[in-house]
Amino acid sequence: MNVLVVDIGGAHVNVLATGHKAQREFEARPTLTPKQMIAGVKKLVVDWKYEAISIGYPGPVLRNRPVSEPWNLGKGWAGFDFEAAFKYPVKGGFRLWKNSKAQP
């Protein structure tokens, strides 16, 4: 199974997928919203194939959704449905981690 790992940091959003050796990134500005993050990730990985997503989020998570807004990013993160936004069905591979140090 190919997994796309998304690390949402305060300075950058980093992505890496199974089978790729080099990560890609874009700047995470203090105004970055989850919708902007999704659009940025999709643009970076348009040529990658993956079946599942693992997300490192800088805050508390409950039932695969952020519980609170991060202090260093824009608004709209609390309760955001990443699975619906990425348009991937849940197959046991979609994970949202509590910290932003997720590794593939």
N, C-alpha and C positions, 0 to 999 in steps of 0.2 A: 504494500500500500504506500503510495506517495503522499507525504504529509507536507503541507505548507505551514511553516512556522512564522508567525508575525509577532515581533517584539515591539511593543508600543513604549517608547522611552520619552523622556522629556525633551531631548534634543533631536532624535531621529526615530523613524519607524523603519525597522530592519526586517527583511524577509529572506527566507532561505527555504528551499524545498529538497526533499529526498532526491538524491542523484545529482544535485548541483553543488559545485565546490565554492562558488563565490556568492556572498550575500549581496542583496541590493537594498538601497535605502533612499528615503527622502526626508526632508526636514520636517520635524514636528514643532510647529510654532505654538506659542501659548494660546492661540485661538483655535487650534485644530479640533474639529468636531468628529464624532464617529463616522458620519456620512462622508466627510472629506477624507478620513483615513481609509475607508473602504474603497473610495474612488482611486486614491493614490496607490493602494496595494494592487488593485485590479490592473491599473495601468502598468505597474512594474512587472507583473507576472503574466501578462497576456500570452506569452509564448511558453509558459510552464504548464505541465499537466500535474494535477494532484486530486486526490479523492477525499482528503480530510484536512482540517485546519486546527492548529494549536496556536492559541493567542496568549501572549504574556501581557498582562494589564497591570498598571501601577496602582492597584487599589484592591479593596475587598470585593469578592465575587460570591454570588449565591445562585445556584441553579443555572450556571453558565451565563449569568448576566452581572454586570457591574452593579454594586449596591450603592456606591456614592461617586460623586464627581471627583476626578483627580485635581489636585491643586495647581498643577503645571500645564493643563490643557484647557481647551474650550469647554463649553457646556453641551449637555445631551448624552453623556455617557451612562448615567445611572439608569438601569433598566433596559439599555439598548440591546436589541436582539441581533447579535452578530450572525447567527445561523440564517435568519431570514434575509439579512442584508447581503451575505455572500451567496445566498441561494443554493445552499448545500443541505441535503437531507441528513438527519442524524443517523449515523451508522456506527456509533460507538467511537468514532475517530475525532469528532469535534470536541475540543477541550479548551476551556478558558482558564488559564492559570492565574493565581492571585498576584504574582509578581511579574516583573518585566524581564526576567532572566531565563525565559524558555529557550531550550536548545533542541534541535532536531535529533 
